């Protein structure tokens, strides 16, 4: 007469019953072997499985430089829009005064040279 574990083994190769010490030792060895094979070193230390692992420093550096450049351009544009028209405005005022006749040609040229 078959026991409950033997009947279960026919239907299910991994029955929920007690195993012998020899079976447990074999299963432990197989599990340990499978775990070691799954964790073998492929020479790249697991970094992207060899795809571009040696070039990651370059892409990180380029990304950082891109952000620094974008921020610098934004600061430059803001600074230029806030105070970049001052020298041109002085020239416009000088031209207006000369056009109204407030300045002679000599005075206009002297002040124009001083602006440059």
C-alpha positions in Angstrom: 0.0 0.0 0.0 1.4 3.4 -1.0 1.8 6.2 1.5 0.4 9.7 1.1 3.7 11.1 0.0 4.3 8.4 -2.6 0.8 9.0 -4.1 1.4 12.8 -4.2 4.8 12.3 -5.9 3.1 10.7 -8.9 0.9 13.8 -9.4 3.3 16.4 -8.2 7.1 16.1 -8.4 7.5 18.5 -5.4 5.0 17.2 -2.9 4.4 19.0 0.4 5.6 16.2 2.5 8.8 15.5 4.4 11.9 14.8 2.4 14.7 12.5 3.3 18.1 13.9 4.3 19.6 12.7 1.1 16.9 14.5 -1.0 17.4 17.7 0.9 21.1 17.6 0.5 20.8 17.1 -3.3 18.2 19.9 -3.6 20.4 22.3 -1.6 23.4 21.5 -3.8 21.3 22.1 -7.0 20.0 25.4 -5.7 23.5 26.5 -4.7 24.8 25.6 -8.1 22.0 27.4 -9.9 22.6 30.5 -7.8 26.3 30.5 -8.5 25.8 30.1 -12.2 23.3 32.9 -12.2 25.8 35.2 -10.6 28.9 34.5 -12.7 31.2 37.4 -13.5 31.0 38.3 -17.1 34.0 40.6 -16.9 31.9 43.7 -16.7 31.0 43.4 -13.0 27.3 43.5 -14.0 27.4 47.0 -15.4 24.9 47.0 -18.2 26.1 43.6 -19.4 29.0 45.1 -21.3 27.0 47.7 -23.3 28.6 51.1 -23.0 29.8 50.6 -19.4 33.2 52.1 -20.2 31.7 55.2 -21.8 29.3 56.2 -19.1 31.7 58.8 -17.7 31.6 60.6 -21.0 27.8 60.8 -21.2 27.6 62.0 -17.6 30.2 64.7 -18.3 28.4 65.8 -21.5 25.1 66.0 -19.7 26.6 68.1 -16.9 28.2 70.5 -19.3 25.0 70.8 -21.3 23.1 71.9 -18.2 25.9 74.3 -17.1 25.8 75.8 -20.6 22.1 76.2 -20.7 22.1 77.9 -17.3 24.9 80.2 -18.4 23.1 81.2 -21.6 19.9 81.9 -19.6 21.8 84.1 -17.1 23.5 85.9 -20.0 20.2 86.6 -21.8 18.6 87.9 -18.6 21.6 90.1 -17.8 21.6 91.4 -21.4 17.9 92.2 -21.4 18.1 94.1 -18.1 21.1 96.3 -18.8 22.5 95.6 -22.2 21.1 98.7 -24.0 22.8 101.4 -21.9 25.6 102.3 -24.4 23.2 102.5 -27.3 20.8 104.7 -25.4 23.7 107.2 -24.7 24.4 107.3 -28.4 20.7 107.9 -29.2 20.6 110.8 -26.7 23.7 112.3 -28.3 22.2 112.0 -31.8 19.0 113.6 -30.6 20.8 116.6 -29.1 22.8 117.0 -32.2 19.7 116.8 -34.4 18.0 119.5 -32.3 21.0 121.8 -32.7 22.1 121.7 -29.0 25.6 120.5 -30.0 28.0 121.7 -32.7 29.7 119.3 -35.0 32.9 119.5 -33.0 31.1 118.9 -29.6 29.2 116.0 -31.2 32.4 114.3 -32.5 34.2 114.8 -29.2 31.4 113.2 -27.2 31.0 110.5 -29.7 34.7 109.6 -29.3 34.3 109.7 -25.5 31.5 107.2 -25.8 33.7 104.7 -27.7 
